Amino acid sequence: MNAVPPSSPSGGNFFRQFIELSSPYWNSEEKLKVRGMTVLLVVLTVAQVASPILINLWSKQLFNALEQRNLDQFLAMILALAGILSFAMAVTATHMVVKRRIQVGWRQWLTKRLLDNWMSEGRHYQLAYLPGEHDNPDGRIAEDIRLATEAAIDLAHSLLYSFLLLASFTQILWTLSGVLQVTVLGDQWDVPGHMVFISFVYAGAGTTAALLIGRPLVKAANKRQTNEANFRFGLVRVRENSESIALMHGETDERRRLRNLFTGVITAWDRQTSALARVFLFSSGYSVLATGFPILITAPRYITGSITLGELMQIAQAFQQMTAALSWPVDNLSRAAEWKASVERVLSLQNALEDLDQDLTCMEDGRICLSKTDLPVLAFRNLCIANPDGTVVVSGLEAEIVQGEKVLIAGDPGGSVKLFKVVSGLWPWGAGRIDLPGDGAIAFLPERPYIPIGSLRGVLSYPSDPETYTVEEYGAVLRRVGLGHLEARLRQQTAWEQILTAAEQQVMGFARLLLRRPDWIFLEHATSSLSPQAEEEMMHLVELELPHATVMTIGHNPSLDAFHQRKLTLETSANGPAFLRETSLKPEDRRRRMTPLDLRHWLIHPLRRAGEKPRD
């Protein structure tokens, strides 16, 4: 029952996995628009290549005019340059707009796809229990997808541009090079297009050297992005738990923790800087040398009068364009390293989610099967609950709960909570089967209800839309649970988690139950922050408002016995794992229940329930 680490992209399957993940964007619902923009981008890239070709031809005519001191031709070249500039500016601007639209569209599509997979059926929760390199999924979705899509388009465009540039200027340089006569061992050889061969040798040597020098850059980029994500996550954790940290005066420890995380960022930055410095040291010298090298090689032909000044400059420019095209790996090494690191992080998350879907199916060994039946019964069939590493927590659990029963779960706290997680489908690790009731809504009320940022209506209706219920229904529910003083603030948009006390947040959970009116209710320490009187009143309210609902409660307060008919206790056996002991709660052992008169008296004095003043 051990969890299997998710696979990670490596080797030859890297590009295959990236294509499988992202290429369906071009077959999506907007495929005609996407494909049309892609074709337009290619056409504009071809038009971009026309600009240096025109400049190359213009340069020949300009320098010939200067050599001949021809003023009329010089003025004509000025007008020609204006036309070339206008064409280049229009093409470049249009190209940028089209490229960015493809980038943001692809990012939007891929983000939605990965976000849907992550935020589905508790996968975001289960993923934290699996080993593998898929930490900080929020950073991978928000940042790495952006880098992966933007850089992919940039690199693809520059690669296509370089290929077209190479094809164009190879022909130009071949023609301009003429035939060079070389004497070898007394024999004379004609070498056509010699500058093309020199360009290939020059660029090949430079590319090989750059790749060897920049090999550590990919690992350095990946390490830096991981440390940056860890630092951001640490900051978010502090913000989310700021009240607890402040009350415990834990700022010193948090500063130390955050400083340690930031030290990792600096260390990764320095490591990447060292790798970049070696690459830039080589590439800067390589690019500067490419400027003067072709002139030095071709100058003897100009001095002997074989070519004109314009042809010399045209050859030099053509050589530079060819070298630039062939040097694509050198020029884009840093960008490609960042792109590959981001893609690997995105693929690691995607692979982890896919492995999670395969690993957690009930057909696998060591997985719990959940199935719905036509009966209004929740049944545990030889249920064994385990941790992801295979350690058994609860074994041999057999029980049936029929609709309308009130059942208290006590004993081993870890096993009790995991039992609820199993029923909700969040905890598949173990064996056995659970038969879920086929009809009826199910609601889980955790110890700390989630309080989203927004209006109080949104807090009460979560996870439903705020428009699901009327203002009158919201107000009635608030008054029923003793929070009528908040009725006037139903539309107020704020961070309610910071305004409501822990007790009020738990009461909000009960208010949600009254709105949703589920048939099956699971309470997980849902009254732990309430006073004994408030706890009793909330349980009475559920009993009065939802008399036909099944209620299963995890709690260790003896007073909860009064609100349940059965008590299932998870006890640790001599062999270690917890087993189930059932107790029937006799009516004479239960406390008196609240009458409608008691409830009306309680609703008139809502603040008496919480025993404290509300916070603004």
N, C-alpha and C positions, 0 to 999 in steps of 0.2 A: 504494500500500500504506500510505498514511498513515492513522493512526487518526482516527476521526471523534469529535469531542467529543460526549459524551452530552447530550441535550436537557435543559433545566431548565424547571420550571413557571413560567409567567408569564401575565399577562393573564387573558382569559376562561376559559382551560382549567384554571385553578388548582383551582376547586371540582370540575370534572369529573374531573380526575386524582385528587383526594383521595377522591372518592366511589368511583371505580373501584378504588382501592387498598384502602379500608377497609370499604366497605359490604357486601362478601361475608360479613362476620362475621354479619350478620343472616340469611344463607342457609347458614350452616355446619351442621355435624352437630348442634350444640346450638341450632338455630334456634328450636325451640318454647320452650325455656327463655329464650333471649335476647329473643324477641319478647314473651313473657309478662311478663318483667321490664320491658321498654320500655313496654308498655301500662300496667303498674302504676305506673311512674314518671310517665306522663302523668296518670293518675287522681289521684295524690298531688299533682301540680302544680296541678291544678284545685282540689283540697282546700285547697292553700296559699293560693290566691286567695280562697277563702271567708273566711279569717281577717281580712284587711283590710276586706272588705265588712261583716262582722259588727262589727268595731271601729268602722267608719264609722257604722253604724246605732246602735251603743251610745253613741257620742260624742254624737249628737244628743239621745238621751234623757237622758244624764248632764247636759249643759249646760242643757237645759230644766229638769231637776229642780233644778239649782243656781240658775237664774234665778228659779224659782218657790219656792225654799226648801222643797222637798218632801222631807222626811226619809225617808218610806216608799219613795218611788221611788228615792231615792239608795241606800238599803240594797239594794233589788232590783237596782240596777245593779252593786253590788259582787258579788252572787252570780252575775249574768250574766257578769261579767268573769272570774270563776273558771272558769266553764264554757268560755268562749272560750279562755282560756289553756291549759286541759287539752287541748282539741281541737287547738290550734295546736302544742303541744309534742309530742303523739303523732304528728301528721302530719309535722312537721319531722324528728323522729328516724327514723321509718320511711323517709321520703324519702331521708335521708342514707345509710342502709344500702343501699337498693336502688340508688341512684346510684353508690355506690362499687363495688358488685359488678359493675355494668355496665362501669364504667371499667376495673377490673382485668381483667375478662374480655376486653374489647376489646383492651386493651394486650397481654395474654398471647397472644391470637390473632394480632395484627399483628406482634408480636415474633417469634413462631415462623415466620410466613410470610416475613418479611424475613430472618431468621436462616438459614432453610433455603435461600433464594436466594443469600445471601452465602457460606455455607459449603457450596457445592456445586461439584464438579468444578473446584476451583482458582480459582473466581471471586474469592475474597478475595485471591488472589495476583495475578491478572491485572488486577484493578481498579486496582492501584497504578500500572500502566503507561499508563493511559488519561488523557487530559486532561479537565478538567471539575471542577465543584464537588461532589466527593464524598469529600473528605478526612475523616479520623477517623470511619470507619464505625462503630467501637465506640461512640463518643459519640452518634452518630445513633440507633443501635439502643437503647442503654441509657437515654439521657436524652430525646432529641427525640421518640421514640415515646411516652414517658410524658407529656410535655407536650402532644403533639398529641392524644392520646386523652382525657386528663383535662380539658383545656381545652375540647375539642370538646363533651363532655357538659355541662360547666358553662355554656358559652355557649349551647348549644341549650336547656338548661333555663331559663336566665334570659331568653332571647328568647321562649320559649313563655309563661313566667310574665308577662313584660311585655305580650305580646299579649293574654292573657286579662285582665290587669289593666286594660289600655286599653279593651277591649271592655266590661268591667263598669262601670268608673267613667265612661266616656263617657255611658252611659245615665243613671247617677245624677246626674252633673253637669249634663246637659242638662235633666233634670227639675227640679233645684234652682235652675237659673239663671232659670227663668221666662221672661218676655218683657220685654225692655228696649226702651223707646221712645226712638228717636234722631231728632232733628230735623236735616234736611239741606236747606239752601236753602229753608227755610220749609215743607218737607214733613216729615211725621212718619212714621217707619218703625218697624215692629215687628221686633225682632231676637230670635228665640227661641234659647235655649241659648248666649248670648253668651260665657259663661265657657269653653265648649268651644273656640270659635274662638280666644279669647285664649290658652288652653293650647297649642293647636297652633302659633300664631305664636311664643309664648315658647320652646317646645321646639325648633321648627324653626330659629330663629335661633341658639339655643345649640348645637344639633348641628352646624350648618354651621360655626360659628366653631371648635368643638372639633376637627372633622375637619381644617380648614385648619391649626390650630395643631399638631395631633398628627401631621401627615403624615410628618415625619422619624422618628417613633417606630419604625416597622417596620424600617427599615434599621438603626437604632441597636440594636434588639433582636437582629437577625440577626448583626450584627457582634460584639456582645458574646458571644453563644452560640458563635460560631466561635472567638473568641479564648480563651474558657474551655476549649473542647475541645482546642485546641492546647496550652494550658498543662498540662492533665491528661495529654495524650499525652507531653509532654516529661518529666513526672515519672515516668510508667510506663517510658519508655526508660531513664532513669537507674537506676531500680530493677532493671530487667532486666539492665543492663550494669554493675552496681555493682562487681563484682570487677575488670573491666578498667579502669574509671575509677580505682579505688583503686590498682591496681598502677602505673598510669601517672601517678598524682598529678594527675589531670585535674579535680579538684574546682573549681579556680578558673575554668576555662573553662566547666564545666557550670553553676556559679553564675551566671556572666555570661549564659549562654544562657537559663537559667530566669528570671533577672531580666528579660531582654528580653521573654520571653514574657509574664511577669506584668505588665510595663509596658503591653503591648498590652491586657491584661485591664482594667487601671486606666483606660487611655485610652477603651476602649469603654464602661466603666462610667460615666465622666464624661460621655461623649456621650449615653448613655441617660438619665443623671440630668438633663442640660440639657433634653432633650426631655420628660421626665416633669414637670419643674418647670413648664414652660409649660402643660402639660395640667392639672396639679393646681392651678396658680394660677387658671386659668379655671374649672375644674369646682367648686372649693371656693366661689368667689364665686357661681357659678351656682346651686349647691344651697342656699346660705344665703338668697339672694334669693327662691328658690322657696318658702321657708317663710313669709315675710311678705308677699310680693306679692299672693296671692289675698285676704288679709284686708284689705289696703289698697284693693283694687278693690271688694270686696263691702261694706266697712264703711258706705258711705253708705246702702245699703238697710236695714241694721240700725238705723242712727241715725234713719231716717225711719219705722221701725216696720214696714217691709214684710216683714221676716223676723225670726225669733226668734234668740236667741244660739246655741241648738243648731243651727239651720239654717246660721248663719254659720260655725260651726266645722265642720259637715259639708261645706259648700261648700269651705272652705279645705283640708280633708283630701282631698276628692275631687280638687281641683285638683292637690295635691301628688302624689297617686297617679298621675293622668294624666300629669303632667309627668315623674314618675319613669319611667313606662313608655315615654314618647316619648323620654326621654333615654338609652335603652339604649346607643346608639352612644357617647355621651359617657362613661358610667360604665364601659363595657367596652372602651374604646379600648386601654388598656395591655395588658389580658389578651388581646384579639384580636390585637394586634401580636405578642406572644410566641407565641401559637398559630400565627399565619401563618408566622412565622419558623421554628418547629419543623417545621411541615408541609412547608415548602419544602425543608428539609434532608433530611427523610425521603423526599420525592418525588425529590429530586436523586439520592439513593442508589439508590432503586428504579428510576428511569429509566436510571441508569448501568448497573445490572445487566441491565435489559432490552435496552439498546443493545448491551451486551457480548455477550449471547446472539445477537443478530442480526448483529453485526459480525464475530463469530469463527467463523461457520459456514464449512465448507470450500467451500460453493457460491459464496462471495464471492471476488472477485479478491484476490490477495495473501494467501490463507489456505491452510494446509497441511491436507490431508485424511488422516485416520487411518481405516483400515478393517481389520477382522479377516478372516483367511482360514482355510481348513481345513488349511493346511500348517504344520508346525512351523518356520517361517522368519520372521525379521525382515528385511524388505527396504526399502531406501531407493530410491525411484524419482524420479530427477531432482529431488532435494530441494534447495530453496533456503531458507535461514534468514535472516530479516531482523529488524531492530529494529522496534518499533511505529511509528517515524517513517518506515519504508521503507528504511533503510540496510541493504544486504545484508551479512551476516556470513559465510555459507557458501553456495557455489553449486555446482550440478552434482554433487551427491553421489549416487553410485550404488554400492550395496553390498548384499550378502546375508549374513546370519548364520544358520546352521542350528543347531538345538538341540544342545546339548552342546559347542559351540565356546567357546573362551576368547579373547576379543578385547580388546586394549589400545587405548584412544583416547588419542593424544598430540598434541602440537603446540599450536595456538592455544587458550589456556585458555577464552576467552570463547565461542568456537564449540563447544568440546567440551561445556561445561556446558549450553549452549543445545540441543545435540543431544539430551542426556538429557531436558531439559525438553520438547522436542518429542515424544519417544517417550511421555512420561508424560501428554501432553495439556495441559500447562501453557503451552506456547509455540506458539500457532497462527499467528504472523506469519511469512509467507514464501510458498512455493509448492511444488508437488510433492505426492507421496503417500508414505505409510509403510504398509506391509502388516504388521500385527501378527499374531503367532501366535494361532491360534484357541483352542488348549488350553494349559493350564499357568498356574500362578500367577506373577505378576510382582512383584518386590520392588525398591524403590529404597532405597539406603543413602547418604544425603548425608554431606557432610563433618562436619556437626554434627548428629547424631541428636537428634530432639526428645525431651526428657525431661519427661514430665508430672509435675505435683505429685500425690502419692498414694503408694500402696504400691510396693515394689520389684517385686512381681508385675505391677502395672499398667504399670510401666516396661518390663518384659520383654515383656509380651503386646501392647503398643500396636501397632496400633489395635484389637486384638481385646479381648474381655472377659477379665478376669483369670481367670475360672472356666473359660476354654477349655482350660487346661492344668492338670495336677495339680502338687502341691507337689514330687513326686518328679521330674517333668520339669523344673521350674524349677531344682531343685538340681543335676540332672545337667548341664544346659546351663551353669550358672555354673561348675561344676567343669571342664567341657570348655574354656571360654574363659579359665580361670585366675583366676576371681573367686569361688572357692569360699568365701573368707572372708566373703562377703556372704550366704551361704545362710541363716544364722540370722536375718537381718534382712528376710526376704522379705515379711513382713506389716507392716513398719514404715512408717508414714505420715509423709512429710516431703518437703522440696524437694530431691530427689535431684540436681538439676542443680547445686546449690551444694555438695554433698557429694562427688560423683564428680569425679575429675580429668578433663581433656580426653581423656587416653588411655583411661581407664576408660569414658567415655561412648561412645567409638568402639568399644570392645570390646563394650559393650552392644548396639550395632547388629549386630555379628556374632552375638551370642547370639540376637537376634531372628530372624536368618536360620536358625539351627539349629532354632528352635522352629517357624517357619512352613514351612521346607523348600520354598522356591519353585523353580520350573523355570527361571525367567529372573531373573538377578540383575544389577543395575546399581549399580556402586560408583563414587561420585563423590568422589574424594580421601578415601576412607573410612579410609585408614591414615595420613593426614598427621601426626597427633599421636603416632603410635607410633614406637618406636625401630626401626632396621632389622631387628633380630632379631624383635621383636614383630610387625612387619609381615609378615615371612616366615612366622612361625608362624600368623598369622591366615589368610593366603592358603593355606597348606598345610591348615589345618583345613577351609576351605571345599571344597578339592579332595578331601579325604578323606571328609567327611561328606556332601557333595552332588556326587558324581562325575558325575551325569547332567545337572546344571544348566548352562545357558548363563550365562557370566559376561562382562560387558562392564565394563571398568574405565577410569576416567579417572585418570591419574596420570603424573607426570614423573620418578619414581624409576627409574633404569635397572634396578634389581633386580627390578622388576615384570615385565620381559621373560620371566623364567624361568617364569612361571605362565600364559603365554598362548601361543597358537598363531599368532595373527595380530596385526599392529599397523597400525592406521589412523591416519595422521598428517595433521592439518589444517595445511596450510602456506599462508602468504599469498603470493598470486601478484603479478605486476607490476601487475595491474589493481586490486589491493586486497583483494577478498574471498578468503577461505580456500578452498582446494580440497583434495581428498583424495588422499593417496599411501598405497598399501598395501604392507606389508612382511611377508614370511613369516618367522616365527621358527623357525629350524632347531633340531632337537632337540639337536645338538651344541653349540649356542650357549647352551643353557639350563642353569641351575644344577641340581645334584642336588636331588631332591625329598625331603621328610621321610618317613622310613619309619615304620611303626607303632611300632617300638621308640623312635625319636626322640620321637614324639608322647607315648608313655606317660611317658618321662623328663621331658618338658616339663610335663605335667600334674601331676607330683609336685612341681614347683617353680614354682607359679603366679606368685609375685612376681618371679621372674627375668625373666619376659616383659616386664613393664611397666618394670622397672628403677627402680622407685620404690615408696615405701611408700603404702598406701592412706590416704586422709583419712577422719577420723571425721565 
